[in-house]
Amino acid sequence: MSDHYERVKIELQQMKEVENEAAADEEQLSPASVSPIPADVSFTARRDLSKSSINGRSRSKSRSKADGHERQVNGKQLTDLMLQKSDYSQGQSRVSNEPNLHIKGTAKLFKGKTAANGHVESCKRQTDGKCEHHGKEDESKVAKKRRAVTVDTSKAKTSLEALKMSIRQLKWKEFPMGRRTACDIYWHGVSFHDNENIISGQVNKFPGMIEMLRKINLSRAVRTMQELFPEEYNFYPRSWILPEEYQLFSTQIRLLKDNDSTLKPTYIVKPDSGSQGDGIYLIRDPADLRVISGSQIKQAVVQEYIQKPLLIDKLKFDIRLYVLVRSLEPLEIYIAKEGLSRFCTEPYQEPSQKNLSHVFMHLTNYSLNVHSGNFVHSDSCSTGSKRTFSSVLYRLASKGVDIKKVWSDIIALVIKTVIALVPELKVYYQADIPPGKPGPTCFQILGFDILLMKNLKPVLLEVNANPSMRIEHEQEVSPGVFEYVPSPVDEEVKVGVIRDTLRLMDPAQRKQHVTSSTDGSPEEAIVVETGSDEKEGLADSLPSLCLKQVFPKYTKQFNYLRAVERIAAIFLRFLGVKGTMRLGPTSFRTFIRNCKLSNSSFSMASVDILYIDITRRWAGMLPDSREAGMCLQAFIEAFFYLAARRFKALPLREQVHLLLEVCEGALEGQSHSEKPRPHRSHTNPASSQSSAPTTFSSPALTRRRHRPLQLSAKANTEN
Ligand code: ADP
């Protein structure tokens, strides 16, 4: 870390030397080798894809994760309507009474829109209030005054096409070869670490997201939440982690079958690092696990197979939804109003010994089904093997399905899943960008894969850290010859998602609408005004946002689930700021001492034994880890143990809640007597008010409010 810090200092110095902003704006890293695409392309309506088609490109070996390729977007109005009417909106529904349904958030441009467009509605709101409606002249003045937002696209990889289009639409400035001075936004194709030298601005990846979304880690994170909130987290199929839980899995399945011999459960086995259906297979008996054959035991998740999915045209399908995590602190989540539905290509039958290997019947992956003779490339969004999600909803609505309920269940699933991921993400974040050191802030678009059960309950299959943002798709133009051809629907959905993500991350646009709260009440969380771009003269040429904020909007309903995040805040406090992710034994002792958790019946010797036992076991489960010490998951386990020990005979969630109160109370007392030290939290620039959960008591538990924990109030320097 110190080397890195030295580098950072040098770079900061270099940056100071390059002060002339105007000149710097024009500066591309390597003028001689600049990309054929001009850096400052002025906006011209929608790009003609046929002109820049990449037909004839040979078939890529490393295809990105399954994505959608429907060609038209219908029923978008419906999606929008449903999102606005979701069950959680609690009277905040803004559904229009106008006869025409509004088309919001598409990639289409509505130049000079009339009142039937959501943006103008919002302008009206401003006019009704204090803001004046700004005319074209004012807009161009504002636009002239405003420095174009700069985006480094040099690492964008397969999302480059969609990103370029988004930047052009926004009239921002692209740096395709990187830039010597800092950019406002860095767009990475794979990971936070694609470019190690960023010390300011915003990066479109969080450190640790790829790791957290591997199948085993996602299962672990959800499982921790299931221990505390089994009802709330029943949207994730029961899973076992291999190889460590092979015995447990075998025993539980045997018991199940012994108890009821008519039961014929099926399980799906997924390699930990697999994607696009690679290496996935179905089994009906633990003995059929292929991962235990040979000397090498592969890491995998074995999961209860959902036997009764919702079918359309007798086919199984899943949903790809795009979700933006705009910030971890405060937590801000957006969901794209349009998604994709990927269909199987063989009529579905419940699993039987005969059909277990029929991948085209059981797996919805585009990357697999595209090779089936039955794959239908359709020009319509509502037929074929890949459709828009809104077209599916439209179809369901026509059959009387309560799609408003389906949407609100999906929103809940997304928020709960992100809440499960946040604790560990914060640990990664602090390790990479410790408080007090220069670094960027982060945001990330995730791809949620969701299955609807026959009873319409959404089930989480997986979350992709790098959902494909390709806007072209692979097509077999003649037998065995594949080409990439432009996909208008991909463009429609994905350019909208990227462009509106950028709009939300625009440094000049991010505005705070915070009513300061002395007690950290979740009801008073930050609200981002998504229509703020209208004040900058851009909205006239852009549709309203296709991303809908769901958190903090629904904070009230979900904040009580953020218990593990509070445990992580304690962990981080004792971890200190040295860029590590593991707690040493002395730090653990300090935690016990500072929180006053030891007593005559729980001596410091017992504390040491607890530390060693749990840390060793987790070290065995995480063989790849290079760092020694106690990881967050181990700390959580220790915390649960301490809670159960101290508050016997209560349900775990209440035990944990009470222990959190004890710890936070003790630490708060100490914080008050300590000198505050300056620190840089992993807060996005415009979001200075922490939204850290202050209580996780559900309505059933007594409420006692605490101030948010100061993550770096006292860094322990042990280790
Ligand atoms: P990958 O990353 O390889 O695509 P997924 O977890 O998405 O792995 O699984 C691939 C496909 O298998 C999914 O798209 C879905 O069709 C099917 N699938 C996955 N998990 C389940 C499950 N628990 N029940 C039923 N089908 C599943």
Boltz pocket constraint, residues with backbone or C-beta under 6 A from the ligand:
constraints:
  - pocket:
      binder: B
      contacts: [[A, 237], [A, 268], [A, 270], [A, 274], [A, 275], [A, 276], [A, 277], [A, 278], [A, 280], [A, 303], [A, 304], [A, 305], [A, 306], [A, 307], [A, 318], [A, 362], [A, 363], [A, 364], [A, 365], [A, 449], [A, 451], [A, 461], [A, 462]]
      max_distance: 6.0
